[in-house]
């Protein structure tokens, strides 16, 4: 039995809106962003890795914050949401 959440258009839209807002505010680490992209896509780690053309081991390392992925790998993962890796100004929180 598939234990992933069932498809809900309103919930999916809200999750995407929240994700894009958090990215815009600079609130997500790479590991959090990748994990959220995968969950919004409703895919398991093996499915997402296969879909994005990366190894499962690399995906797991990224999601746990233990990896040091190449820019090409991050672009391959992020392109599903229209992102590519680039330089951004870090927001200082004081």
Residue pairs with C-beta under 8 A, 6 or more apart in sequence:
4 42
4 44
5 11
5 42
7 42
12 40
15 36
15 39
15 40
16 40
19 28
19 33
19 36
19 37
19 40
19 81
20 81
22 28
22 36
23 33
23 83
25 91
26 88
26 90
26 91
28 36
29 65
30 62
30 69
30 74
31 62
31 63
31 64
31 65
33 78
34 59
34 62
34 63
34 77
34 78
35 63
37 48
37 77
37 78
37 80
37 81
38 45
38 48
38 59
38 63
41 48
41 51
41 80
43 51
45 56
45 59
45 60
45 63
46 56
48 59
49 55
49 56
49 58
49 59
51 80
52 59
52 76
52 77
52 80
53 76
54 73
54 76
54 77
58 67
58 69
58 73
59 77
60 67
61 67
61 68
61 69
62 69
62 73
62 74
62 77
71 85
74 85
75 84
75 85
78 84
78 85
